Amino acid sequence: MSKSVYKVRPNDYWRIGEHENWFEEMAVKGLYLKKLGKMFATFEKGEPKQMKYRIDISIDRKIPDNQLEMYAESGWEYVTRDKFFYVFSSPVELNAPELHTDSAEQSFTIKKLNQKLMRNAIFTVMATMLIIGMLTAIWFLDGTPIYVLIEGWAIQQTILAAFIGYTAYTSLRATVSIRALRKNLMEGKPINRHATWNKRDRLRSTFVVVFTIVIGLSAVFPIVQLVKMKTETLPEENGNLPIVRLADIERNPDLIREEAEYMNDGVDWANRYSTNWGPFAPVQYDTDEIGIVSGKEWSDGSGQYSPSVHTKVYQLTIPAMADRLITDLVKWHWFDENKEDYVEMNHPNLDRLIVYEDAEMKKVFAAKGKGVIFVRYHGNANVQSIVDEIERKIMLISGSKNLSEKESN
């Protein structure tokens, strides 16, 4: 049984002369073309032999049977095809005549291909511009690119957009090259069948293969996120989670949790915690918690005292991103308040601390090592009690070990 050998093929599929010469060089080494894929060419190993290869173009994606028979009678055997390009081979000693002896006539075949490639290029460029516009809005409209990166909303989409952008670039190059080839043929200049691939061409082809593999791996991101993502009712007892609990802020034994008003899928959404995952923040928590204190009312007499707290927790892969994430979190959670009310404070046990306080509303942004915690609290407790709890909880995620390792220990 003959052995198959796979080679990274040049990704410039439209460069006819270079491909023909490459196939002939492989045949001299005993490798005979059998199939052309998008990234790899399949060769069959055999005895070294001098062969001629020619590529014919059919815009209809199918060469008529009678034309194939005519080529075969002339000594050209059909090998394989790629898109509009059909590959034929013939032993050198057979001295088969060229598939096309009139360059000007051959140019008319390429005219239709040039028109099709032009339409494809226009479509891909427009699609790329649209996608870039949408991604630019996602990344930069709110001025919080690090927050978007950490949340992982647009990582895969951005990688795919880069691939589509490269496809648009390739389509433009193909259009320009085919148009130039047609012009040369119309002037009676035959295809250069001795053209070779230079080192840069081969490096670019290798890069495309690697980039395509990266795109394939990026498809794992949403799958991992789905596996890691869960939402459950927040237990009333204080566990080992790195989240700031309402009872720890209030420190009031009369604080209780009301009966759930909104339950969905068995989750009390007013008292819940969600976990998430991202390549730049493998540990993420998002929580909401609300309670009531029997017999106590808000100071303005608006009703029963019902404090609440919302917490966002991140354990980062790269600690250096924490500072910028804090800045982006402040922007994301800023709602037309006076920016001067967001006060940067020094803290002996935190790398960064920003506090906002306006009557019952308090917001605290803190970072230490790999850990970042944001707390939005509505209630009568003082802001220092929130900072104290953040200082205690952030120790669970600030070190070199991730949270799951800490819990197992």
Disulfide bonds with the S-S distance in Angstrom:
none
